[in-house]
Amino acid sequence: YTEGAVARMALAGQQFGDLVVWPPRQLSSDGARHDARINLALGGTVSSWTTLSAAGAPSEFSLRAPLLGGITTVLLDLDDGPKGVFLMVDDEEIGVQIGDSIELGVRRIYAQEGMIRYGLRGRAI
């Protein structure tokens, strides 16, 4: 969690010529160290989505999932090119559809091992 936090919260990507990847990699495809990090735009378009039922949600969401009627996760085509999977916020009131525009913001994700974990979550715009 700690090692990847910057890439997750700042949406830091990596540029390899015309290719933009997220999250950044330690090495390029030819095995060389390459660190051309860039900050990606905090938004994208829903490519796919799913709602995990309370029974199917990971254990770190076991207290919240039943209250919310499940947890919605989206696959976004990020505005700068790569794809990413993100949890949604405020999804109990607003349904998500393919093609919706989503903005990303840092929010609490869950608490585990005595630590509150933060990351990017999506909100329909």
LOPARO-370539 format. One line per 2 residues: their letters; for each residue x, z, y of C-alpha. Coordinates in nm, 3 decimals. Example, Ala and Ser with C-alpha at 12.3 -4.5 7.8 and 13.67 -1.06 7.14 Angstrom:
BEGIN
AS> 1.230,0.780,-0.450 | 1.367,0.714,-0.106 $
//
This chain:
BEGIN
YT> 0.000,0.000,0.000 | 0.266,0.106,0.252 $
EG> 0.492,-0.195,0.198 | 0.214,-0.449,0.257 $
AV> 0.034,-0.261,0.536 | 0.184,-0.460,0.824 $
AR> 0.089,-0.793,0.668 | -0.263,-0.666,0.594 $
MA> -0.337,-0.502,0.928 | -0.166,-0.750,1.162 $
LA> -0.261,-1.051,0.945 | 0.105,-1.151,0.939 $
GQ> 0.160,-1.479,0.758 | 0.465,-1.688,0.685 $
QF> 0.545,-2.045,0.787 | 0.719,-2.285,0.545 $
GD> 0.727,-2.618,0.731 | 0.361,-2.724,0.755 $
LV> 0.251,-2.465,0.498 | 0.120,-2.126,0.614 $
VW> 0.085,-1.852,0.350 | -0.069,-1.507,0.359 $
PP> 0.043,-1.249,0.275 | 0.409,-1.327,0.349 $
RQ> 0.645,-1.373,0.055 | 0.993,-1.231,0.001 $
LS> 1.130,-1.568,-0.109 | 1.055,-1.935,-0.052 $
SD> 0.955,-2.164,-0.340 | 1.324,-2.250,-0.396 $
GA> 1.422,-1.880,-0.426 | 1.591,-1.846,-0.086 $
RH> 1.517,-1.551,0.144 | 1.297,-1.679,0.421 $
DA> 1.132,-1.467,0.688 | 0.951,-1.688,0.940 $
RI> 0.659,-1.449,0.993 | 0.379,-1.544,1.226 $
NL> 0.064,-1.364,1.335 | -0.251,-1.540,1.220 $
AL> -0.580,-1.557,1.411 | -0.817,-1.274,1.309 $
GG> -1.102,-1.493,1.193 | -1.225,-1.745,0.943 $
TV> -1.519,-1.906,0.765 | -1.686,-1.777,0.448 $
SS> -1.591,-1.996,0.152 | -1.751,-1.766,-0.107 $
WT> -1.884,-1.412,-0.130 | -2.007,-1.153,-0.375 $
TL> -2.164,-0.810,-0.368 | -2.022,-0.559,-0.613 $
SA> -2.293,-0.331,-0.745 | -2.242,0.043,-0.727 $
AG> -2.169,0.045,-1.102 | -1.915,-0.238,-1.072 $
AP> -1.729,-0.115,-0.765 | -1.373,0.020,-0.802 $
SE> -1.341,0.399,-0.828 | -1.218,0.441,-0.470 $
FS> -1.561,0.319,-0.354 | -1.765,0.524,-0.603 $
LR> -1.907,0.755,-0.334 | -1.995,0.485,-0.080 $
AP> -2.110,0.196,-0.299 | -2.438,0.362,-0.412 $
LL> -2.523,0.453,-0.050 | -2.465,0.097,0.068 $
GG> -2.637,-0.075,-0.224 | -2.304,-0.231,-0.324 $
IT> -1.999,-0.362,-0.141 | -1.979,-0.718,-0.007 $
TV> -1.651,-0.906,-0.040 | -1.582,-1.248,0.114 $
LL> -1.330,-1.523,0.045 | -1.236,-1.659,0.387 $
DL> -1.080,-1.987,0.490 | -0.871,-1.832,0.766 $
DD> -0.862,-2.022,1.096 | -0.486,-2.081,1.058 $
GP> -0.505,-2.227,0.707 | -0.457,-1.977,0.424 $
KG> -0.736,-1.807,0.231 | -0.790,-1.433,0.192 $
VF> -1.031,-1.184,0.036 | -1.175,-0.914,0.261 $
LM> -1.437,-0.642,0.246 | -1.722,-0.669,0.495 $
VD> -1.852,-0.404,0.736 | -2.214,-0.361,0.842 $
DE> -2.318,-0.572,0.541 | -2.618,-0.355,0.450 $
EI> -2.804,-0.500,0.751 | -2.654,-0.849,0.783 $
GV> -2.641,-1.085,0.485 | -2.342,-1.315,0.444 $
QI> -2.374,-1.686,0.373 | -2.122,-1.960,0.295 $
GD> -2.014,-2.118,0.623 | -2.061,-1.802,0.835 $
SI> -1.796,-1.722,1.095 | -1.624,-1.389,1.040 $
EL> -1.395,-1.188,1.267 | -1.150,-0.939,1.122 $
GV> -1.067,-0.594,1.251 | -0.876,-0.289,1.128 $
RR> -1.109,-0.038,0.966 | -1.095,0.245,0.718 $
IY> -1.115,0.109,0.366 | -1.100,0.419,0.146 $
AQ> -0.925,0.752,0.090 | -0.695,0.793,-0.208 $
EG> -0.420,1.038,-0.305 | -0.490,1.247,0.006 $
MI> -0.436,0.949,0.238 | -0.682,0.736,0.434 $
RY> -0.614,0.366,0.367 | -0.678,0.115,0.646 $
GL> -0.693,-0.262,0.637 | -0.874,-0.564,0.773 $
RG> -1.247,-0.589,0.716 | -1.478,-0.869,0.818 $
RA> -1.776,-0.870,1.051 | -2.020,-1.158,1.088 $
I> -2.025,-1.315,1.435 $
//
